[in-house]
């Protein structure tokens, strides 16, 4: 488990900002070639002394397949209650889903 706290001012607008993020993650080597990972984090955001009414949540599932010099990686990410901008608080219902497929080759 990891806890990250950042505070200071944002670059676009002079306002006080504080973010507290808790992250937990784990990976498991199912076989020599196949690895599965899961990460979950929450973000508590405060802007100009006003705390977000909801925490942002991010869940990521990763599956990687190793073929020697070639690695195929698939990520499925679900974000809930994200902020609209770095200067704003989290927004209830601002959800998104992303899927990413990555192929890497080592020469």
C-alpha positions as CSV (number, residue, x, y, z in Angstrom):
1,X,0.0,0.0,0.0
2,X,1.2,3.4,-0.8
3,X,-0.1,6.9,0.3
4,X,0.9,10.0,-1.7
5,X,0.2,13.5,-0.6
6,X,0.8,16.6,-2.8
7,X,0.1,20.2,-1.8
8,X,0.9,23.6,-3.2
9,X,-0.4,25.6,-6.1
10,X,-1.5,24.6,-9.5
11,X,0.4,26.1,-12.4
12,X,-2.6,27.5,-14.4
13,X,-4.4,29.4,-11.6
14,X,-3.0,30.6,-8.2
15,X,-5.0,28.5,-5.8
16,X,-4.2,26.2,-2.9
17,X,-4.4,22.6,-3.8
18,X,-4.0,19.3,-1.9
19,X,-4.4,15.8,-3.2
20,X,-4.2,12.6,-1.1
21,X,-4.0,9.3,-3.0
22,X,-4.1,5.8,-1.6
23,X,-2.9,3.0,-3.9
24,X,-2.8,-0.7,-3.5
25,X,-1.6,-3.1,-6.2
26,X,-0.5,-6.6,-6.8
27,X,0.8,-8.8,-9.6
28,X,0.8,-12.6,-10.0
29,X,2.9,-14.7,-12.4
30,X,0.3,-17.2,-13.5
31,X,2.9,-19.0,-15.7
32,X,6.4,-18.2,-17.0
33,X,4.8,-16.3,-19.9
34,X,1.6,-14.9,-18.4
35,X,1.4,-12.1,-15.7
36,X,-1.8,-10.6,-14.2
37,X,-1.9,-7.4,-12.2
38,X,-4.6,-5.4,-10.4
39,X,-4.3,-1.9,-9.0
40,X,-6.9,0.2,-7.1
41,X,-6.5,3.8,-6.0
42,X,-8.7,6.6,-4.4
43,X,-8.0,10.3,-4.6
44,X,-9.2,12.8,-2.1
45,X,-8.9,16.3,-3.6
46,X,-9.2,19.8,-2.0
47,X,-9.1,23.1,-3.9
48,X,-9.0,26.5,-2.2
49,X,-10.0,24.8,1.1
50,X,-13.0,23.1,-0.3
51,X,-12.9,19.3,-0.2
52,X,-14.4,17.2,-3.0
53,X,-17.8,15.7,-2.1
54,X,-16.6,12.4,-3.5
55,X,-13.3,10.5,-3.9
56,X,-12.1,9.7,-7.3
57,X,-11.5,5.9,-7.8
58,X,-9.3,4.2,-10.4
59,X,-9.2,0.4,-11.0
60,X,-6.7,-1.1,-13.5
61,X,-6.5,-4.7,-14.6
62,X,-3.3,-5.7,-16.6
63,X,-2.6,-8.9,-18.4
64,X,0.9,-9.3,-20.0
65,X,2.1,-12.2,-22.2
66,X,5.8,-12.6,-22.7
67,X,7.0,-14.3,-25.9
68,X,10.7,-13.8,-25.3
69,X,11.7,-10.5,-27.0
70,X,8.0,-9.6,-27.7
71,X,5.6,-8.7,-24.9
72,X,1.9,-8.1,-25.4
73,X,0.2,-6.0,-22.7
74,X,-3.5,-5.4,-22.2
75,X,-4.8,-2.8,-19.7
76,X,-8.4,-2.2,-18.7
77,X,-8.9,0.9,-16.7
78,X,-12.1,2.2,-15.0
79,X,-12.1,5.7,-13.5
80,X,-15.0,7.0,-11.4
81,X,-15.8,10.5,-10.1
82,X,-12.8,12.1,-11.9
83,X,-12.0,15.8,-11.8
84,X,-12.7,17.8,-15.0
85,X,-9.5,19.8,-14.7
86,X,-6.5,20.0,-12.4
87,X,-8.0,23.2,-10.9
88,X,-11.4,21.6,-10.0
89,X,-12.6,19.1,-7.4
90,X,-13.8,15.6,-8.3
91,X,-17.2,15.3,-10.0
92,X,-19.7,12.6,-9.0
93,X,-20.6,10.6,-12.1
94,X,-17.7,11.7,-14.3
95,X,-16.7,8.2,-15.2
96,X,-14.6,6.7,-18.0
97,X,-13.3,3.4,-19.2
98,X,-10.1,2.8,-21.3
99,X,-8.7,-0.3,-22.9
100,X,-5.1,-0.3,-24.1
101,X,-3.2,-2.9,-26.1
102,X,0.6,-2.5,-26.3
103,X,3.1,-4.6,-28.1
104,X,6.8,-4.2,-27.3
105,X,9.8,-5.7,-29.1
106,X,13.3,-5.8,-27.6
107,X,16.1,-5.6,-30.2
